Amino acid sequence: MRSKSSTPVLDIDSELDAEADRSTPQHSLFERLYTGTGGFEIVGRRKFFYSLSAVLVIIAILSIAVRGFTLGIDFAGGSRIQLPAADNVTTSKVEEVYSSALGHAPVTVQKVGSGAAAAIQIRSDSLDEEQTVTLTDALFDAFQPKDSDGQVNRNAISVAEISETWGGQITQKALIALAVFVVLTMIYIAIRFERDMSIAAIGSLFFNLVVTAGIYSLVGFEVTPAAVIGLLTILGYVIYDNVVVFDKVEENTQGVLHLRKHTYAEKANLAANQTLMRSINTTVIGMLPIIGMLVIAVWLLGVGTLKDLALVQLVGMIVGAYSSIFFAVPLLVSIKERFGPVAEHTRKVMARRSGAASARAAEVGASRAGAASRTSFEKTTSFDGFAAGRESHGPRTRDGGGPRPGARPSGKRHKRRH
């Protein structure tokens, strides 16, 4: 029989480890989000996020180059016509009267204000004096607008002309404000963080700027001064989110170069996981008042000027939450691992792990070889003992009687008696 000691110890250990793995509870998606224990591989899949970010940037740049922007009247210049919003005055009827009077459609027709101050606002290309008179007469004949005293009055229809020169000045001032904001932000980041973090944060800032502008161009949102103000606000939010994430990265990676257990990338990935749920919560909470602004101020109260501000904030917050976690942190790790002490430390840790894995593989191989040799020895010993037992007991017999047919005679030969 095979002895109990012939069972390899390594197989028992493997079975115990497998049983322990099966008994370990698997955490759900929400548990991993809230615990932030590094369950999501963000830095390790940075090539995927780089590819996704590159696709977004390329789409944004192509849209800006091909489609351009839908500039508001404050930037492009034009005419703004406004009349009181009575019960018989709707945006569709006003657009129909405009098209019939001038032979082309207006740029936009929307309701602004609420209550007694509600009005229908028409934005169009620049109209000459004759076109303005023709349109005013057509609107007055169609709707008979009343002034604040309740009297039918032609002067209730107001016309404002914004020249292209004024629009160019507004555009120039908006670009200057954007450039000054970006420069000041870069200076703050350079002072607040180390060099590599500053580069990653500035890259995230420009990524957010290009993608948000590209979405505006792709969807056709109108660019107004309110949209520019909202864009500057969103860039400030992106920097705030980057500061929070990089603070956690800096805390986790403090002293990591003096250890050989974890790499800088693993610690940075843990920091991204630990701030992921916070970024999601901040984004969702920040989006709630913006959605409320769109629903209440724009659709219910008819304050059209707030729509441009709310749209750019809504788009920018979503893009900013993505860029601070899935773009800025992987970019920081890539910069760190290219050269310098972090790159050297990563090579040492990986070499140490490779050596430990090789030693463990050799140990496992030796253990298996030893177990196999012991098993083979025990089998051989058992067979030899069995064979020796057969020789000692002589040939087998049937029913305990004489030898079986064909068996070789055993015992001493007796001499034949004569």
Secondary structure, DSSP 8 states (H G I E B T S, - for coil): ---GGGS-HHHHHHHHHHHHHHHS----HHHHHHH-SS-S-SSTTHHHHHHHHHHHHHHHHHHHHHT--EE-HHHH-EEEEEEE--TT--HHHHHHHHHHHHSS--SEEEEES-GGG-EEEEEES---HHHHHHHHHHHHHHH--B-TTS-B-GGGSEEEEE-HHHHHHHHHHHHHHHHHHHHHHHHHHHHHS-HHHHHHHHHHHHHHHHHHHHHHHHHT-EE-HHHHHHHHHHHHHHHHHHHHHHHHHHHHTTTGGG-SSS-HHHHHHHHHHHHHHHHHHHHHHHHHHHHHIIIIIIIIS--THHHHHHHHHHHHHHHHHHHHHHTHHHHHHHHHTTSSHHHHHHHHHHHHHHHHHHHHHHHHHHHHHHHHHHHHHHHHHHHHHHHHHHHHH-S-BSTTSSB-TT----S-------
